[in-house]
Amino acid sequence: MKKILLFLVGIALSLHLLSAQNEQRKFISSGFDKKGVTIQTSDGAYRITYYSKNIVETTFIPKGENKNENSHAVVLEPREISFSSSENQETVLLNSEGITVSIDKAPFKINYFYKNRPLISEKAGYIKTDSLEIIEFNLNPTEVLYGGGARALGMNRRGHRLKLYNRAHYGYETRSELMNYTLPVVLSSNLYAIHFDNAPIGYLDLDSKKNNTLSYQTISGRKTYQVIAGNNWDEITDHYTSLTGRQPLPPRWVFGNFSSRFGYHSEKEVRETVRKFAEDSIPLDAVVIDIYWFGKDIQGHMGNLEFLKDSFPTPQLMMRDFQKKNIKTILVTEPFILTSSKKWKEASENGFLGKDSSGKPLVYDFYFGNTGLVDIFSPKAADWFWKLYKELTEMGVQGWWGDLGEPEVHPSAMVHETGTADEVHNIYGHQWAKMIYDGYRRDFPDQRPFILMRAGYSGSQRFGLIPWSGDVSRSWGGLQSQPEIALQMGMQGLAYMHSDLGGFGGGEKFDPELYTRWLQYGVFQPVFRPHAQEHIAPEPVFHDEKTKTLARKSIELRYALLPYNYTLAFENSRSGQPFMKPLFFEEPANESLFNRADSYYWGENFLVRPILHPGVKTIELQFPDKNNWFDFYTDQLYEKGKSYPIPVLEDHIPVFVRGGAFIPMAKPMQHTEDYKFNDLLVHYYFDPETKTSDALVFNDDGKNPESIEKGLYEIIHLKSTVKKTILEIDVYCTPSKSLSVTDKKIELILHNLAKPKKVKRFPFTSDEVKKITRIPLVLKGSDKQTIRIKM
């Protein structure tokens, strides 16, 4: 143990991590238990607790205060793990197979290591000023920092002081320092994360003073943070989402195409739009109805929360008719109850709204009118609010859009049942999503909720919250910021972050190139949802034939990729892995990738390069160095680690497939309800340098919220093995005993493989020019099919 202590101290010294903490803080005593240690100091107590060997929580409780156990983010329970503890005159040590915590007694200081690798250490530790409570840390001079929620700042956020206050930014483009969804989490290129487990507003200072200091600054609340570490980025994502919760599988139709705008003024307009999609043979799964469903005008009606009969005379029939056509209806709602709305009297008289200091509803003006705000933290108010959702769900609504949930205007003087506005502001959307999620589990247990919201908190993903990037400018600048926002949020547990395809606000003239490129990018983002202000239609059916044709091609590809994308959703629900991954996920030591957001991985096997500027004819692309890559559209081979000029065509963005990858695809469909898992295309990209590869394809009914927990699913397994002149591909299905299993037709399409010499037991056809071989096969139950190909 003494050797370990000396070794760790030596590392810390070499990296200049021994800046003294608050020199007034004196060590008094330590008390070990099976989950960690409690350290008494002159000004309070530290409680250090293991959640796992990869997650350690530290809480400081100042003298005179009690420990606040109320976490809104964490769902994991601390557990007894195997760690050793020791103490000598200089140091207290907790040593595990993962994170080790070393506490220096004088000057007092806490250091964190992962497998003997230094992570971070407290600097001045806890400090209290007149206006803020601060926890301060030392940073390595070279590490790159990510996190803080949704921002447009560049991937490396070091050097910024980030406000933690959810606030909309209308019409942003390439830069936005503060947006709808802030998060108190920091991730480092040194492969660790820190989550500050506290709801009130504040700041994350990521070394803005250039003195190698990270600090969390808040107005009040818990002095608690968790350090998360792993061997690679996938592990960090896995551990962080085990701590804060995993995203449940959404309904499968979420991976289809949405018709959405601000907004449809009438039932007639909605019906006509849906009809045009069918007429133009453009796949569609959902229609989103914005604020005009409850009011004729933008202002004065928010809070009615019932269909306006003049404009929507038969809403129940409309939704039933859409459902017969496999189209889901989604309604927008907001938490604001205007004094001019039909629900004002009921909400104000029953105490359902946020209050002023005298206990009366706090009323104020904002863009949509004179308003109060639902006190989502009051159980009786939440019950009242949920009943409105329940009634509309029973009418036929199948998805919910929670808008303005930052909340958009939230006076500091407002008092909620559990705290002041500033204490609960950042968890308002989180609590709202929880209310809907819990309501579905209680009253509609057979349905998966769709909850689209633009604001939330750490762990909101566990309520099925699907965030979007707010009111982005309808401009090339607006498009350019979108990959960064989605990549950052995926790293922070919110893997379904996406954008209003085509851009939302501004732009007086339609730019067909911008619209086309945004939709092409949208194929490879988690949710495909064009949405915009109505003066330029966001739906492709209202545009010229060329634009419509290009949009149809993108949407059809989106549907063709349904088995691949739905499998990504399954993997995200198990391990928190994002759909969109930064390039440095695979090369964590490659510093040239630390600030890259212009290319990304879509799952494990696609490399995507969006076109983010007008008039681009060629791009230069440096290919990752682990595998060779194939152009998804032409099959051209690109060697790993090399840079190539890539021609850019108008009908797609550059997309590449990893050598050795399996890509499952579906046959054409108009709705996800038409999807046939029993009749798949599986593309395999043969690369003799990739000796083995494997993949799985997940399937369930797309509806049951407990399909995974109850084993109501099946998985097709695919594995390739290359041995000199022999390629073997194994295919088999592992169905649940609860499902009735049917035979599965699979057409195996082998790319980069000219006519084989022999395929044992299977017929095949080959195109020697295109170097494609097709092998049809049938899976019966769980029987394995082995295709042995002599090349």
C-alpha angles and dihedrals in degrees: 000000000000089000091053091051093050091046094052094046089049092054092048092051092049092054095045093242096138100094105148120254123224099322091208090065110095127193113238110167147331133222121194127203136167094279102040142295141298116216120198115208135177094265103032146316134291119212114197115188134178118226089176136331086277099045127058126176124207124192128182116205111193118218111278094027132098123224111269105221095183109114118173092188110043124079100161117098121227109254139197108258133174108271135139125227132200141164136200135166093285107029148033112207135196108185123187135163086260123021119022121195119205118189117197111210100204117055087017113239139151120219128188125207134177115209089336091310113123113239111172141317137209113259112187087351114199116010129173122205131177092273109016144043111217138192112197130199141183118245130204107249094238106039120117118224131214134176138058092132128268113356138139103225106113122279094277105069097179112127095038131107102216120204114224100215120112107234134158119243109200118211098000120169129179097345133044121155094185127032143160099284119046122173132196094226132110126194124195135209083231087074104255137101134208120207117194104213100210132105108205120099122269143115143288108215107199099191096300090161092053093235098119093259131140117191137178112209125189140166094232147323136073124009090209133128137166125218113211123191140172145161093261142003095270089058093049091052090047093050095044093052091045085058099046102025139268129262111254117228110275120219109288091240088070087079091061131081124290129210106212141153144152085276161356109194100199147014088251091057093048092049092048092051093050089047091054092055090055092044091053093043092237111151115247135177108168143023121207118210115202130202099308091079088080102027140030094222135040094244131053102025109072110126097036089107094184131096115271102237095207092060101026104034097165108024095155092052091045092054092045091051090049091049090054086057091047092252117137122213120225123188129202118231133178132198094233119105109196120214086236094054129103092244097051098094094048094045097045097043094049097049096248095137136077111269142220123236091278094055097254123125108278107234125193142155126258135157096288097046145278106330156171125210127234109248094230089182092064110089092213092049092047090049090052092047093048093052088063090054091045093054092050092045088054087052090058109275108146103183141027133220112199107199132186090018099146073078093256093219116018116164114218089226092066117109122208128192092261101035149319123309092259092051095053103024096103094049097048095097089041092056092043091054090047090053092055094042093049090045092055092048090052103038105021103030093160094058131079109221124232107213115178112186135158098209135047145122142253109312097016087128090076089067091056092254111169110199129202130197099252133235099345120183116262091238142098088260089056091052093047093063096050102083091051093051093048094045093049094048092048089056088052096054099267098108096164096065108137141154141245096268110235092020128275114235139042128000115122094201127053113246106201093189093054091046092049095048092048092052091047089054088047091064086070100043125085100258126030104213122145108200134163147140108294101244087084111035115239093198115090092221091074096055136084120287096258093051090044092050092050091047091049090053091053093046093048090052089050089056093043089057093053096112091049094045096044089052088054087054090052091050091047090053090053102042109006093246112165122239089225116048129186115241091245090066087080097035105036093169095051103103092188088069099049094094099032120122101147091088131031145166118262099208112319100307111044127074109199128195111186119207104237102171133057124258097016112164101167136018131194112230129189107207121220114259104232101075142007116259136222128209104248092219104037104021090231111160121235119190120237119261094014131115121232138177107243121203114230119217127194097238098060144009120244110281126170136191124220115248110258093022128140114218114190114205137181131230118252117295139168096214134018087245086071092059113125115200088182092066112048140159114220116193118201120192106211115214117167089210091062102075097182136013137162141189142173134218116211127208138174133147091285091232115061111098090208100043092118096042092049095041093243095149143079133218130206111212122208127189133172129197124186117202115173103287097357128086116191123191121188119200126181141146128229106201126185116253087235094063127078103236122219130190114273125218113209127181107204110208113195115201124201090022119115120201108319119228090231142354109199114232095344132095116230143179126210138200103204094189095053091034093231127140123191124204121181117206140168126222115210113198111305095333113134121234116205116195111200112195124189110206 
